[in-house]
Amino acid sequence: MNKNIILLLILSTLCVVKSCLNTCIFQNDQGTYKIDLSPLKGVVHSVSKTEFDKQITYTFSLCSSTLECSTITAGAQSCQTTPNGFFETGNYNNGRYRLYNGLPGENSIHIHYNASGSQGGFNAKCPDGNYRSVNYFLKCGAETLIIDNYNEDPMCVYNFYISSKYACPV
């Protein structure tokens, strides 16, 4: 296959991914399966927990940067606040997604963001030398948005398991 055609296919796929993350409306190539998270776009969510006697807060917004986190670096979509500092965990410009079959009780979409790497200072990188990243696993639910669970596994990869009525196929 011609190299220019391959490059065009890759670029058009990237534009589709970015477009979906801009609108927060995701659908399969056939147009038969669609998830509309647009009512959640720009809504700030925050969750806190105590680990080793230290308060840790995670702040994020699906499909957009978060004003609360953008003081770290432009386009910060999510961040972590700890007694040791304020860290970007995902950047709006470094996002991708994957649609699932959306069977009842299963994830319907996975959205992933990588940190930009532009944050400087102490602990900007994780001990393994990588930057932080965040995953959102959404499944169909009855409420607007419920964080069912969240964890850090492996280190510096933050996983949020979310139920939302907007994660139901339309």
C-alpha positions in Angstrom: 0.0 0.0 0.0 1.2 3.5 -0.8 2.9 5.2 2.2 0.8 8.4 1.6 -2.4 6.4 1.9 -1.2 4.8 5.1 -0.3 8.2 6.5 -3.6 9.6 5.5 -5.5 6.7 7.2 -3.5 7.2 10.4 -4.1 11.0 10.4 -7.8 10.6 9.8 -8.0 8.1 12.7 -6.2 10.5 15.0 -8.6 13.3 14.0 -11.6 11.1 14.7 -10.2 10.3 18.1 -9.6 14.0 18.9 -13.0 14.9 17.6 -14.7 12.4 19.8 -12.8 13.6 22.8 -13.8 17.2 22.0 -17.5 16.4 21.7 -17.5 13.6 24.3 -19.7 11.6 21.9 -18.2 8.2 20.9 -19.5 5.7 18.3 -18.2 2.7 16.4 -17.2 2.8 12.8 -20.5 1.4 11.7 -22.5 4.0 13.6 -24.5 1.3 15.3 -23.2 1.9 18.8 -22.9 5.3 20.4 -22.1 6.6 23.9 -22.9 10.3 24.6 -21.0 11.6 27.6 -21.4 15.2 26.5 -23.5 16.2 29.5 -20.5 15.3 31.6 -18.0 17.4 29.6 -16.5 20.1 31.7 -18.1 18.9 35.0 -15.4 18.8 37.7 -15.4 15.7 39.9 -13.2 15.3 43.0 -12.6 12.4 45.3 -10.4 12.1 48.4 -8.9 9.3 50.5 -6.4 8.9 53.3 -3.4 6.8 52.7 -0.6 6.4 55.3 -2.1 9.2 57.3 -2.0 11.6 54.3 -4.9 13.2 52.5 -4.9 12.6 48.7 -7.4 14.3 46.4 -8.0 13.4 42.8 -9.7 16.0 40.6 -10.8 15.4 37.0 -13.2 16.4 34.2 -14.1 14.0 31.3 -13.4 15.3 27.8 -12.0 18.6 28.9 -9.2 20.3 30.8 -9.9 21.2 34.4 -9.4 24.7 35.6 -8.5 23.4 39.1 -5.6 21.4 37.5 -4.6 23.8 34.8 -2.4 25.8 37.2 0.0 22.9 36.9 0.3 22.9 33.1 -1.9 23.9 30.2 -4.5 21.3 29.2 -4.4 19.4 32.5 -7.4 17.2 32.5 -6.8 15.6 35.9 -4.5 16.0 38.9 -3.6 14.6 42.3 -3.1 16.8 45.4 -1.0 15.3 48.2 1.0 16.8 51.1 4.0 16.4 48.9 2.6 18.5 46.0 0.2 18.9 43.2 0.7 16.6 40.2 -0.8 16.4 36.7 -2.2 12.9 36.2 -3.6 13.4 32.7 -3.6 15.9 29.9 -6.5 16.7 27.6 -4.2 16.7 24.6 -2.9 13.2 25.3 -6.2 11.3 25.3 -7.5 8.2 23.6 -10.5 5.9 24.1 -11.8 2.4 23.4 -15.5 1.4 23.0 -16.7 -2.0 24.4 -19.8 -4.0 23.6 -21.7 -2.4 26.5 -23.3 -5.6 27.8 -25.2 -5.0 31.0 -22.8 -4.8 34.0 -19.8 -4.4 31.7 -17.7 -1.4 30.8 -19.0 0.5 27.7 -16.1 2.8 27.2 -12.5 3.3 28.5 -10.9 6.7 28.3 -7.2 7.1 28.9 -5.1 10.3 29.4 -1.3 10.6 29.8 0.3 13.5 31.7 1.9 16.0 29.3 5.4 15.7 30.8 5.7 19.5 31.0 5.4 19.7 34.7 8.7 20.3 36.3 10.0 20.1 39.9 10.3 17.5 42.6 8.3 14.3 41.9 7.0 15.4 38.5 8.1 11.9 37.3 7.2 8.7 39.1 10.0 6.6 40.7 10.0 4.4 37.6 10.9 7.4 35.4 7.5 7.5 33.7 4.8 10.3 33.9 1.5 9.7 35.5 -1.6 8.5 33.6 -5.3 8.0 34.3 -7.9 5.6 33.1 -11.7 5.9 33.3 -13.7 2.7 32.9 -17.3 3.7 32.5 -20.4 1.5 32.5 -24.1 2.0 32.2 -25.8 3.1 35.5 -28.8 4.8 36.8 -27.3 8.0 38.2 -25.5 10.9 36.5 -22.1 9.8 37.7 -21.0 7.5 40.6 -17.3 6.7 41.2 -17.7 3.0 42.2 -14.1 2.5 42.9 -10.6 3.9 42.2 -7.1 2.7 42.7 -3.5 3.2 41.8 -2.3 0.1 40.0 0.4 0.0 38.9 2.2 2.9 40.6 1.4 6.3 39.0 -1.5 4.8 36.9 -4.8 6.0 38.4 -7.9 3.9 37.6 -11.5 5.2 38.1 -14.4 2.8 37.8 -17.5 4.9 37.1 -21.2 4.2 36.6 -23.2 6.8 34.6 -26.5 6.9 32.8 -24.6 8.7 30.1 -22.4 5.6 29.6 -25.5 3.7 28.4 -25.6 3.1 24.6 -28.0 5.5 22.8 
